[in-house]
Amino acid sequence: MTNADRFYIDGEWVDPSASASSTDVLDPATETAIATVALGGAEDVDRAVAAARAAFASFSQTTVAERVQLLERIVEVYRSRSQDIADALTAEMGAPASLAGTAQVGAGLGQFTFAIDALKNFAFEEQRGGTQVRYEPIGVCGLITPWNWPPLLIAAKVAPALAAGCTMVLKPSELAPFNAVVIAEVLHEAGVPAGVFNLVHGDGPTAGSALTSHPDVDMVSFTGSTRAGVEVARSAAPTVKRVAQELGGKSANIMLDDADFASVVPRDLADVYANSGQSCNAGARWLVPETKLEEVLAHARTAAEAVVVGHPEQEGVQIGPLVSRAAYDKVQRLIRGAVDAGATVVAGGLGRPAGLDVGYFVRPTVLANVTNDMEIAQEEIFGPVVTVTTYTDVDDAIRLANDTVYGLAGFVSSADLERARAVARRMRTGMVHVNGAGLDFAGAFGGYKQSGNGREYSDFGLREFLETKSVFGYAGA
């Protein structure tokens, strides 16, 4: 694995500043160091922001056609490097090879392709009476991304920023830096002009803080925990820059009493367990009718016990390890706390799966008798753990679903589509999945309440990187 020991600034791979440090990147399946990543600081960020600022004058004036052609070249090169990105993901975050090469890599590709469509169809100028309203690139953007769906989350920021005509500095997660290196190589080979895209590795308190507080950064787009998002907003506030955030979630999955539980339960369990449960929008908080509890638990137990956990490079493995020791310890703490508070283990539970004594592997877990006042019902788990809570009627289900500080996603299943739609309208979330529908990159991704602000994907994401200018008197006398 190539070390992430240099930064990509102004079109070149450069050595970190003398003040930068480094740390090991661990393979979460073996707990062994596989390479190092440089941890930049204020000096490195200054250099990258200066390059982006210098490049903005010319790149912001490019035509839509030029930016479409650039994105099309990126898609072409990205496709050619797909296996390299997948290999990096398996090594650094433990994604099973099948997931890394399909959903993970494909999600990043999808963001670039949908950005092309959004750019082709977006009206950057409109006439309102005698006034022209113009949508112009906001400027230099600081992009901060996490480790759980790296190609998706990098592309969901880089693609619309490029489409808008912005320049940028990306700080990916130091836990999974190698896929970002490959994506930087993709952008370079595709011909992104020097200074338009820059990459600085580092952690949140150093490189992240320097980027979000930088006076020459016009916007910050951040994906991560709500706790970190608060710090990002606080750091950005003195310079009054725009901050777009996609933060934590605690998504409820309401199964109505007419649902086909034999198919819905294994389907939704697989959806939660994908990527080892490390998805901010995972519908891991199940709300089921009291009268259907035993049926749901029987199906859930069977489905959970059939899940194959193992080394991500082994054929047939469905779940790999969690990304880090800290992630593993958090999941164990939440399971232990739930059991101590009265929850019942239906499947899985504490510790590693049998035969896996090394690595951050978690047993696929289902917990029943969970109430909304338990920590596990309010705290984002980020592991392959489902909690089951019962409700008395639909009003009770919706009350429980909305009883959270988060509002990222919701799920509802019913044999009656109109019943499901009615529930979806009452859920206080930025997204609702009806009857197992997956993400649609043509829609908007983002949440209510402490799940963030702003939206990503398609033209919704493009708008985040644009300023609005009114030219009064444009039509003349």
C-alpha positions as CSV (number, residue, x, y, z in Angstrom):
1,M,0.0,0.0,0.0
2,T,1.4,3.4,-1.0
3,N,2.0,5.7,1.9
4,A,-0.1,8.8,2.1
5,D,3.0,10.7,3.1
6,R,2.7,13.7,0.6
7,F,0.1,16.3,-0.2
8,Y,-1.4,17.2,-3.6
9,I,-1.1,21.0,-3.9
10,D,-1.1,23.2,-6.9
11,G,-1.0,20.3,-9.3
12,E,2.0,18.5,-7.7
13,W,2.7,16.0,-5.0
14,V,4.7,17.9,-2.3
15,D,6.3,17.0,0.9
16,P,4.6,18.1,4.2
17,S,5.9,21.1,6.1
18,A,8.5,20.7,8.8
19,S,5.7,21.1,11.4
20,A,3.7,18.1,10.1
21,S,3.7,14.8,11.9
22,S,2.6,11.3,10.8
23,T,0.8,8.3,12.1
24,D,0.2,4.7,11.2
25,V,-2.8,3.5,9.2
26,L,-4.0,0.2,10.6
27,D,-5.6,-2.7,8.7
28,P,-8.8,-3.2,10.9
29,A,-8.9,-6.9,10.0
30,T,-5.5,-7.6,11.5
31,E,-4.8,-4.6,13.7
32,T,-1.4,-4.2,12.1
33,A,0.1,-1.1,10.5
34,I,0.1,-1.1,6.7
35,A,1.4,2.3,5.9
36,T,1.7,5.9,7.2
37,V,-0.3,9.1,6.6
38,A,1.1,12.6,7.0
39,L,-0.8,14.9,9.4
40,G,-0.6,18.4,8.0
41,G,-1.1,21.6,10.0
42,A,-1.7,25.3,9.4
43,E,1.3,25.8,7.2
44,D,0.2,23.0,4.8
45,V,-3.4,24.3,4.7
46,D,-2.1,27.8,4.0
47,R,-0.2,26.6,1.0
48,A,-3.2,24.6,-0.3
49,V,-5.7,27.5,0.2
50,A,-3.3,29.9,-1.5
51,A,-3.1,27.6,-4.5
52,A,-6.9,27.3,-4.6
53,R,-7.3,31.1,-4.3
54,A,-5.0,31.7,-7.1
55,A,-6.7,29.2,-9.4
56,F,-10.2,30.6,-8.7
57,A,-9.8,33.6,-10.9
58,S,-9.5,31.6,-14.0
59,F,-11.5,28.4,-13.2
60,S,-14.5,30.4,-12.0
61,Q,-14.7,31.9,-15.5
62,T,-14.8,28.6,-17.4
63,T,-17.9,27.8,-19.4
64,V,-20.4,25.1,-18.6
65,A,-19.3,23.2,-21.6
66,E,-15.7,23.2,-20.4
67,R,-16.7,22.0,-17.0
68,V,-18.9,19.2,-18.5
69,Q,-15.9,18.0,-20.5
70,L,-13.7,18.0,-17.5
71,L,-16.2,16.0,-15.5
72,E,-16.6,13.5,-18.4
73,R,-12.8,13.0,-18.4
74,I,-12.9,12.4,-14.7
75,V,-15.6,9.7,-15.1
76,E,-13.5,8.0,-17.7
77,V,-10.3,8.0,-15.6
78,Y,-12.2,7.0,-12.5
79,R,-13.6,4.0,-14.2
80,S,-10.0,2.9,-15.2
81,R,-8.9,3.2,-11.6
82,S,-11.9,1.6,-10.0
83,Q,-10.0,-1.5,-8.8
84,D,-7.3,0.6,-7.2
85,I,-9.9,2.5,-5.2
86,A,-11.5,-0.7,-4.2
87,D,-8.3,-2.3,-3.1
88,A,-7.5,0.8,-1.0
89,L,-10.9,0.6,0.7
90,T,-10.5,-3.1,1.6
91,A,-7.1,-2.5,3.1
92,E,-7.8,0.7,5.1
93,M,-11.4,0.3,6.2
94,G,-12.0,-3.4,6.0
95,A,-14.7,-3.3,3.4
96,P,-15.3,-6.7,1.9
97,A,-14.0,-6.9,-1.6
98,S,-17.5,-7.4,-3.1
99,L,-18.8,-4.2,-1.3
100,A,-15.7,-2.1,-2.1
101,G,-15.7,-2.9,-5.8
102,T,-19.5,-2.4,-6.3
103,A,-21.4,-0.2,-3.9
104,Q,-18.4,1.8,-2.6
105,V,-16.7,2.5,-5.9
106,G,-20.0,2.8,-7.8
107,A,-21.4,5.4,-5.4
108,G,-18.5,7.7,-6.1
109,L,-18.9,7.2,-9.8
110,G,-22.6,7.9,-9.6
111,Q,-21.9,11.3,-7.9
112,F,-19.7,12.4,-10.8
113,T,-22.2,11.2,-13.5
114,F,-25.2,12.9,-11.8
115,A,-23.2,16.1,-11.4
116,I,-22.7,16.1,-15.1
117,D,-26.5,15.9,-15.7
118,A,-27.1,18.6,-13.1
119,L,-24.6,20.9,-14.7
120,K,-26.0,20.4,-18.2
121,N,-29.5,21.3,-17.0
122,F,-28.9,24.1,-14.5
123,A,-29.9,27.7,-15.3
124,F,-27.0,29.9,-14.1
125,E,-29.0,33.0,-15.2
126,E,-32.6,33.8,-15.0
127,Q,-34.7,36.9,-15.8
128,R,-37.2,38.3,-13.2
129,G,-38.8,41.3,-14.7
130,G,-36.0,43.8,-15.3
131,T,-33.6,42.0,-12.9
132,Q,-31.2,39.3,-13.8
133,V,-30.5,36.7,-11.1
134,R,-27.1,35.0,-11.5
135,Y,-25.7,31.9,-9.7
136,E,-22.0,32.2,-9.4
137,P,-19.3,29.9,-7.7
138,I,-19.0,30.7,-4.1
139,G,-15.1,30.6,-4.1
140,V,-12.6,28.5,-2.3
141,C,-14.2,25.5,-0.5
142,G,-12.8,23.4,2.3
143,L,-14.1,19.9,2.0
144,I,-13.9,17.5,5.0
145,T,-14.9,13.9,4.6
146,P,-15.1,10.8,6.8
147,W,-14.0,7.2,6.4
148,N,-17.2,5.2,6.1
149,W,-18.2,5.8,2.4
150,P,-15.1,7.6,1.2
151,P,-15.5,7.7,-2.6
152,L,-19.2,8.6,-2.3
153,L,-18.6,11.4,0.2
154,I,-15.5,12.8,-1.6
155,A,-17.3,12.8,-4.9
156,A,-20.5,14.3,-3.4
157,K,-18.4,17.4,-2.6
158,V,-15.7,17.5,-5.3
159,A,-18.1,16.9,-8.2
160,P,-20.6,19.7,-7.5
161,A,-17.8,22.1,-6.5
162,L,-16.1,21.5,-9.9
163,A,-19.4,21.8,-11.6
164,A,-20.1,25.2,-10.0
165,G,-16.6,26.5,-10.9
166,C,-15.2,26.5,-7.4
167,T,-11.7,25.6,-6.3
168,M,-11.1,23.4,-3.2
169,V,-9.0,21.8,-0.5
170,L,-9.9,18.3,0.6
171,K,-9.1,16.9,4.0
172,P,-10.1,13.2,4.0
173,S,-10.2,11.1,7.1
174,E,-6.8,10.1,8.4
175,L,-8.2,6.6,9.1
176,A,-8.8,5.9,5.4
177,P,-6.5,8.2,3.3
178,F,-5.4,5.9,0.5
179,N,-8.6,6.0,-1.6
180,A,-8.4,9.8,-1.5
181,V,-4.8,9.6,-2.9
182,V,-6.1,7.5,-5.8
183,I,-9.0,9.9,-6.5
184,A,-6.5,12.8,-6.5
185,E,-4.5,10.9,-9.1
186,V,-7.7,10.5,-11.1
187,L,-8.3,14.2,-11.0
188,H,-4.8,15.0,-12.0
189,E,-4.8,12.5,-14.9
190,A,-8.2,13.9,-16.1
191,G,-6.7,17.4,-16.4
192,V,-8.1,19.3,-13.5
193,P,-6.1,22.5,-13.6
194,A,-3.4,23.1,-11.1
195,G,-4.7,24.6,-7.9
196,V,-8.3,23.8,-8.5
197,F,-8.2,20.6,-6.4
198,N,-5.8,20.3,-3.5
199,L,-5.4,17.5,-1.0
200,V,-4.0,17.8,2.6
201,H,-4.1,14.9,5.0
202,G,-4.6,15.5,8.7
203,D,-6.8,15.2,11.7
204,G,-9.6,17.4,12.8
205,P,-8.0,19.4,15.5
206,T,-5.0,20.4,13.3
207,A,-5.6,20.4,9.6
208,G,-9.4,20.4,9.9
209,S,-9.4,23.4,12.3
210,A,-7.0,25.3,10.1
211,L,-9.1,24.7,7.1
212,T,-12.5,25.6,8.6
213,S,-11.2,28.8,10.3
214,H,-9.1,30.0,7.3
215,P,-10.0,33.5,6.3
216,D,-9.5,32.7,2.6
217,V,-11.9,29.8,2.6
218,D,-15.4,30.9,1.5
219,M,-17.3,27.7,2.3
220,V,-16.9,24.5,4.3
221,S,-18.7,21.3,3.4
222,F,-18.4,18.8,6.2
223,T,-19.6,15.2,6.7
224,G,-19.1,13.6,10.1
225,S,-20.4,13.4,13.6
226,T,-22.7,16.0,15.1
227,R,-20.2,16.6,17.8
228,A,-17.5,17.4,15.3
229,G,-20.0,19.4,13.2
230,V,-20.6,21.8,16.1
231,E,-16.8,22.4,16.3
232,V,-16.7,23.0,12.6
233,A,-19.5,25.6,12.8
234,R,-17.8,27.3,15.8
235,S,-14.5,27.4,14.0
236,A,-16.0,28.9,10.8
237,A,-18.2,31.5,12.6
238,P,-15.7,34.3,13.0
239,T,-15.2,34.6,9.2
240,V,-19.0,34.2,8.5
241,K,-18.4,31.6,5.8
242,R,-21.1,29.2,4.6
243,V,-21.1,25.9,6.3
244,A,-22.9,22.9,4.8
245,Q,-23.1,19.8,7.1
246,E,-24.2,16.2,6.8
247,L,-24.0,14.9,10.4
248,G,-25.2,12.0,12.5
249,G,-28.4,10.0,12.4
250,K,-30.6,7.7,14.4
251,S,-33.0,6.6,11.7
252,A,-36.2,4.9,12.7
253,N,-37.7,2.1,10.6
254,I,-41.5,1.8,11.1
255,M,-42.9,-1.6,10.1
256,L,-46.7,-1.3,9.8
257,D,-48.9,-4.2,10.9
258,D,-49.7,-5.2,7.3
259,A,-46.1,-5.5,6.2
260,D,-44.8,-8.9,4.9
261,F,-42.4,-9.5,7.7
262,A,-40.9,-12.6,6.2
263,S,-39.4,-10.5,3.4
264,V,-39.2,-7.0,5.0
265,V,-37.2,-8.2,8.1
266,P,-34.2,-9.9,6.2
267,R,-34.2,-7.1,3.6
268,D,-34.0,-4.4,6.2
269,L,-31.5,-6.3,8.3
270,A,-29.2,-6.7,5.4
271,D,-29.5,-3.0,4.7
272,V,-28.4,-2.1,8.2
273,Y,-25.6,-4.6,8.2
274,A,-24.1,-3.5,4.9
275,N,-20.8,-1.7,5.3
276,S,-20.7,-3.3,8.8
277,G,-23.4,-1.0,10.0
278,Q,-21.2,2.1,9.4
279,S,-23.7,4.3,7.6
280,C,-25.1,7.5,9.0
281,N,-28.5,6.8,7.5
282,A,-28.8,3.2,8.6
283,G,-32.4,2.4,9.7
284,A,-31.2,0.5,12.8
285,R,-34.0,1.6,15.2
286,W,-36.9,-0.7,14.4
287,L,-40.4,0.2,15.5
288,V,-42.7,-2.8,15.2
289,P,-46.3,-3.4,16.3
290,E,-46.7,-5.1,19.7
291,T,-48.8,-7.8,18.2
292,K,-46.1,-8.7,15.6
293,L,-43.1,-8.6,17.9
294,E,-42.5,-12.4,18.1
295,E,-42.8,-12.8,14.4
296,V,-40.3,-10.0,13.7
297,L,-37.8,-11.4,16.2
298,A,-38.0,-14.9,14.8
299,H,-37.2,-13.6,11.3
300,A,-34.5,-11.3,12.6
301,R,-32.8,-14.0,14.6
302,T,-32.7,-16.3,11.5
303,A,-31.4,-13.6,9.2
304,A,-28.8,-12.3,11.7
305,E,-27.4,-15.8,12.4
306,A,-27.0,-16.4,8.7
307,V,-24.7,-13.4,8.1
308,V,-21.1,-14.3,7.2
309,V,-18.5,-12.2,9.1
310,G,-14.8,-12.5,8.3
311,H,-11.7,-11.1,6.7
312,P,-12.7,-8.8,3.9
313,E,-10.7,-10.6,1.3
314,Q,-12.3,-13.9,1.9
315,E,-14.9,-15.0,-0.6
316,G,-18.5,-15.0,0.6
317,V,-17.9,-12.6,3.5
318,Q,-20.7,-10.1,4.0
319,I,-19.4,-8.1,6.9
320,G,-15.9,-7.1,7.6
321,P,-14.4,-5.4,10.7
322,L,-15.3,-1.9,12.0
323,V,-12.8,0.7,11.1
324,S,-10.9,1.1,14.4
325,R,-10.5,0.1,18.0
326,A,-12.4,3.2,19.1
327,A,-15.4,2.2,16.9
328,Y,-15.3,-1.4,18.2
329,D,-15.2,-0.2,21.8
330,K,-18.1,2.2,21.3
331,V,-20.3,-0.6,19.9
332,Q,-19.4,-2.9,22.8
333,R,-20.2,-0.2,25.3
334,L,-23.6,0.5,23.8
335,I,-24.6,-3.2,23.7
336,R,-23.4,-3.7,27.3
337,G,-25.3,-0.6,28.4
338,A,-28.5,-1.7,26.7
339,V,-28.4,-5.1,28.3
340,D,-27.8,-3.6,31.7
341,A,-30.8,-1.3,31.1
342,G,-33.1,-4.2,30.3
343,A,-32.7,-5.0,26.6
344,T,-32.7,-8.6,25.5
345,V,-30.1,-10.1,23.1
346,V,-32.0,-11.9,20.3
347,A,-28.9,-12.5,18.2
348,G,-25.2,-11.7,18.5
349,G,-24.2,-9.7,21.5
350,L,-20.9,-8.8,23.1
351,G,-17.5,-9.8,21.8
352,R,-16.2,-11.0,18.4
353,P,-17.8,-13.7,16.3
354,A,-16.5,-17.2,16.9
355,G,-13.1,-17.8,15.3
356,L,-12.1,-14.2,15.0
357,D,-9.8,-13.4,17.8
358,V,-8.0,-10.5,16.0
359,G,-9.5,-7.5,14.3
360,Y,-12.3,-5.1,15.0
361,F,-15.1,-7.6,14.2
362,V,-18.5,-7.3,15.8
363,R,-21.2,-10.0,16.1
364,P,-24.3,-9.1,14.0
365,T,-26.7,-8.2,16.8
366,V,-30.4,-7.8,17.3
367,L,-31.7,-6.4,20.6
368,A,-35.3,-6.5,21.8
369,N,-37.1,-4.7,24.6
370,V,-35.4,-1.5,23.8
371,T,-37.1,1.7,25.0
372,N,-36.5,5.2,23.7
373,D,-35.0,6.4,27.0
374,M,-32.0,4.0,26.6
375,E,-28.7,5.4,25.3
376,I,-28.6,2.8,22.5
377,A,-32.0,4.2,21.2
378,Q,-30.7,7.7,21.1
379,E,-26.9,7.4,20.3
380,E,-25.7,6.6,16.8
381,I,-24.3,3.1,16.9
382,F,-22.2,2.8,13.7
383,G,-22.1,-1.0,13.9
384,P,-24.1,-4.1,12.8
385,V,-26.7,-3.7,15.6
386,V,-30.5,-3.4,15.3
387,T,-32.7,-2.4,18.2
388,V,-36.4,-3.4,18.3
389,T,-39.0,-1.2,20.1
390,T,-42.7,-1.9,20.0
391,Y,-45.5,0.6,19.4
392,T,-49.3,0.5,20.0
393,D,-50.7,2.3,17.0
394,V,-49.5,4.5,14.1
395,D,-49.5,7.7,16.1
396,D,-47.4,6.0,18.8
397,A,-44.9,4.8,16.1
398,I,-44.5,8.3,14.6
399,R,-44.1,9.8,18.1
400,L,-41.3,7.3,18.8
401,A,-39.7,7.8,15.4
402,N,-39.5,11.6,15.9
403,D,-38.3,11.4,19.5
404,T,-34.7,12.0,18.7
405,V,-32.4,15.0,18.2
406,Y,-31.5,13.6,14.8
407,G,-33.5,13.8,11.6
408,L,-31.5,12.3,8.8
409,A,-33.5,9.4,7.4
410,G,-36.6,7.3,8.0
411,F,-38.0,4.0,6.8
412,V,-41.5,2.7,6.5
413,S,-43.0,-0.5,5.1
414,S,-46.6,-1.4,4.4
415,A,-48.6,-3.5,2.0
416,D,-50.6,-0.4,1.4
417,L,-48.5,2.2,-0.4
418,E,-50.8,5.1,0.6
419,R,-50.5,4.2,4.3
420,A,-46.7,4.2,3.9
421,R,-46.8,7.6,2.2
422,A,-49.0,9.0,4.9
423,V,-46.4,7.9,7.5
424,A,-43.5,9.3,5.5
425,R,-45.2,12.7,5.4
426,R,-45.2,12.8,9.2
427,M,-41.6,11.7,9.8
428,R,-39.3,14.7,10.7
429,T,-36.4,13.6,8.5
430,G,-34.7,14.8,5.4
431,M,-35.3,11.5,3.6
432,V,-37.7,8.6,3.9
433,H,-37.3,5.2,2.3
434,V,-40.7,3.6,1.4
435,N,-40.9,-0.2,1.1
436,G,-37.2,-0.8,0.9
437,A,-36.4,1.9,-1.8
438,G,-32.7,2.7,-1.9
439,L,-31.0,6.0,-2.3
440,D,-31.6,7.9,-5.5
441,F,-28.8,10.2,-6.6
442,A,-31.4,12.3,-8.4
443,G,-32.9,13.2,-5.0
444,A,-31.5,15.3,-2.1
445,F,-29.4,13.8,0.7
446,G,-29.4,15.6,4.1
447,G,-31.3,15.9,7.3
448,Y,-33.4,17.9,9.8
449,K,-32.4,19.0,13.3
450,Q,-29.0,17.9,14.5
451,S,-28.4,15.8,11.4
452,G,-27.1,18.9,9.7
453,N,-28.1,21.6,7.1
454,G,-27.8,21.9,3.4
455,R,-28.3,19.1,0.9
456,E,-26.1,17.0,-1.4
457,Y,-26.6,15.1,-4.7
458,S,-27.6,16.3,-8.1
459,D,-28.7,19.9,-8.5
460,F,-29.3,20.2,-4.8
461,G,-25.6,19.7,-4.2
462,L,-24.7,22.1,-7.0
463,R,-26.7,24.9,-5.4
464,E,-24.7,24.6,-2.2
465,F,-21.6,25.8,-4.0
466,L,-23.2,28.8,-5.6
467,E,-23.8,32.4,-4.5
468,T,-26.9,34.3,-5.8
469,K,-26.4,37.7,-7.4
470,S,-29.2,40.1,-8.4
471,V,-28.4,42.5,-11.2
472,F,-31.0,45.2,-10.9
473,G,-31.8,47.3,-14.0
474,Y,-30.3,44.6,-16.2
475,A,-33.1,45.0,-18.8
476,G,-32.4,48.7,-19.2
477,A,-34.9,51.6,-19.1
